[in-house]
Amino acid sequence: MNAVERLWRALRKEDWEAAEAQLHEHAVVRWPHTGERFDRAIDYVTAHRLDVDRRAIDVRRVVRDGRDIGVWVVLTYADGGPRWHGAAVYELQETRIAHATEVWTEEGGRAVPGFRRRHELGDGGA
């Protein structure tokens, strides 16, 4: 099991210490969808710890290419609201995460763009 898999396992169990241990102390994690940048492991883990309504974390896929690891993660919430999907790329240094970019989006949270909708591609987001 690699540092990314251990990270998501620890986050699922709310084992904040174990989650932090998977990142270099000054790991840089970017969330471009919100413009956030976490420059310390503790800040990144705290952002997850503050997500108190989260009920489940489902790691759907992990792909590794050398020291780069990609994941697809789905979050569900206790209030029954929409699921959130995350796609991320992590860069390892030695055995811990040094850099990451995670992008999150709410399931069904965006309309199909007009330039695709008018061509009746897919199911139209239904």
C-alpha positions in Angstrom: 0.0 0.0 0.0 1.4 3.4 -0.9 1.2 6.8 0.9 -1.9 7.9 -1.1 -3.9 4.7 -0.3 -2.8 5.1 3.4 -3.8 8.7 3.4 -7.4 8.0 2.2 -7.7 5.0 4.5 -6.7 7.3 7.4 -9.1 10.1 6.3 -11.9 7.5 6.1 -11.2 6.4 9.6 -10.8 10.0 10.8 -7.3 9.0 12.0 -5.9 12.5 11.6 -2.4 11.7 12.9 -2.0 8.8 10.4 -3.3 11.0 7.6 -0.8 13.7 8.4 2.0 11.1 8.5 1.5 10.3 4.8 2.5 13.9 3.8 5.8 15.6 4.0 5.6 18.3 6.7 5.7 21.1 4.0 3.7 19.2 1.3 1.9 21.5 -1.1 -1.6 20.5 -1.9 -3.7 22.6 -4.4 -7.4 22.8 -4.8 -7.8 24.8 -8.0 -11.6 24.7 -7.9 -11.6 26.9 -4.8 -8.2 28.6 -5.2 -6.9 27.1 -2.0 -3.3 26.0 -1.5 -2.2 24.1 1.6 1.5 24.5 2.3 1.7 22.3 5.4 0.5 18.8 6.0 -1.4 19.9 9.1 -3.4 22.5 7.2 -4.5 20.0 4.5 -5.6 17.4 7.2 -7.4 20.2 9.1 -9.4 21.0 6.0 -10.6 17.4 5.9 -11.2 17.3 9.7 -13.5 20.4 9.4 -15.7 18.5 6.9 -17.8 17.1 9.8 -20.9 16.1 7.8 -19.1 13.7 5.6 -20.4 10.2 6.1 -18.3 8.0 3.7 -15.2 8.1 1.6 -15.1 5.6 -1.3 -11.8 5.4 -3.2 -12.9 4.1 -6.6 -9.6 3.9 -8.4 -5.9 4.3 -7.8 -3.4 4.4 -10.7 0.3 4.6 -10.2 3.1 5.6 -12.7 6.4 5.7 -10.9 6.3 8.3 -8.2 3.0 9.8 -9.5 -0.3 8.4 -8.2 -3.8 9.3 -9.4 -7.0 8.6 -7.6 -10.8 9.0 -8.0 -12.6 9.5 -4.7 -16.3 9.8 -4.0 -17.6 11.5 -0.8 -21.1 11.0 0.5 -22.8 13.1 3.2 -25.0 12.3 6.2 -27.7 14.8 5.1 -28.3 12.8 1.9 -27.1 15.7 -0.3 -25.2 15.3 -3.5 -22.1 13.2 -3.7 -18.8 14.9 -4.4 -16.2 13.4 -6.8 -12.5 14.1 -6.5 -9.8 13.5 -9.1 -6.3 14.0 -7.8 -2.7 13.5 -8.8 -0.1 13.1 -6.0 3.7 13.2 -6.3 5.7 11.1 -3.9 9.2 11.9 -2.6 10.7 8.9 -0.9 7.6 7.3 0.7 5.4 10.3 1.4 3.3 12.8 -0.5 5.2 16.0 -1.5 2.8 17.6 -4.0 -0.8 17.1 -4.9 -3.6 18.7 -6.9 -7.1 17.6 -6.0 -10.2 18.8 -8.0 -13.6 18.4 -6.4 -17.0 18.7 -8.0 -20.6 18.1 -6.8 -22.3 15.3 -8.7 -24.8 16.9 -11.1 -23.8 20.4 -9.9 -23.2 21.8 -13.3 -25.4 22.0 -16.4 -24.3 20.4 -19.6 -22.6 23.3 -21.6 -24.8 24.5 -24.4 -22.3 23.7 -27.1 -22.6 20.0 -26.2 -26.3 20.0 -25.3 -27.4 21.1 -28.8 -25.7 18.1 -30.3 -27.6 15.7 -28.1 -24.5 13.9 -26.8 -24.7 11.4 -24.0 -27.9 11.5 -21.8 -27.9 15.2 -21.4 -26.9 15.0 -17.7 -30.1 13.2 -16.7 
